[in-house]
Amino acid sequence: MKIAITGAQSTGKSTLLQYLKKDDDLIGFEFIEELTRQIAAKGININEEGSNFSQIFTVTIHAENIVKKHFISDRCALDGLVYTKWLYDNDKVDKWMLDYAIGVAKEVLPRYDFIYYLPAEIPIEDDGIRSADETFRNEILVLFEGYIKEFDLKVIALTGSVAERAKQFKRKLRGKIAFKTKLVEADSIYELSSIDGPTDKYLTQSYKYWVKEGYADDSKCKIFISENEGNKGWAFIREDGKNCHLSRFTVEYKGDGLGTDMFTSLQKRYKEITLWSNPEAKGFYTRNGVMFSNMNNKVEGKTYTYGTWKN
């Protein structure tokens, strides 16, 4: 998976990259540091004083990085193009350099799986390397917005604190990479509640059924809860040795991959999982390896189909 974090100077890209480096869910990614410091360390002028030499160095490395298989990069070919365009407009680089940057961007940018964009939400910090000129940053921001629109790039804006940005970053990756989703057994009825109205109603009905059938007092019956990145899920399980029946299953916010991660965790825990699925959930279970039979059961006008997953 090829991922880039892009945006003007002093928008928090490097800070976010360092924060993500510490996340166990992202182990396996190569983290590519910003080029600016590397270039400056070689004695090459950067920022407003960039040149053909600095830009061909930068743009070429962005082109080379795209052949890597699994990485998160601080900056990408879009950044190379934006800064080259500013330098061209200010008579610092030649036309051939701008044409080269445009060509690399057109070839490389479609190859990224995700491009995250950081808007200018934080004050400029003068670290002795990046430009602290606010006018320069504002002009760079205009160029970013222009090229994002011109190339029709589906960038994902990250806002807020570094922790909030990291949550937004990971939320888009749910279902694309395997996160370490922990299943914790509920020990209180108060954990069976949701801020989402329909989900809260479903949990209330599920627990009433659980009590009515005597499962609440059965040590082989468990309710697992998983929380991750602002979402929450519940799985009502009846164990039978190394197998289980998934009696009730829901997540607060659908579509961000938490349900898949929870079901994957159940698959690692049990050798066989049986369940009754309503029509709306059959696609989800089929994608996760459940095989459905011809056994149907109608409850309150809705048809449920019996399915089995086996290790």
Secondary structure, DSSP 8 states (H G I E B T S, - for coil): -EEEEE-STTSSHHHHHHHHHT-GGGTT-EEE--HHHHHHHTT---GGG--HHHHHHHHHHHHHHTT-SSEEEES-HHHHHHHHHHHHHTTSS-HHHHHHHHHHHHHHGGG-SEEEE--S-S-----SSS---HHHHHHHHHHHHHHHHHTT---EE--SSHHHHHHHHHHTTBTTB------EE---GGGS--SSHHHHHHHHHHHHHHHHTTGGG-TTEEEEEEEETTEEEEEEEEEETTEEEEEEEEESSTTSSHHHHHHHHHHHH-SEEEEEE-HHHHHHHHHTT-EEEEEEEEETTEEEEEEEEE-
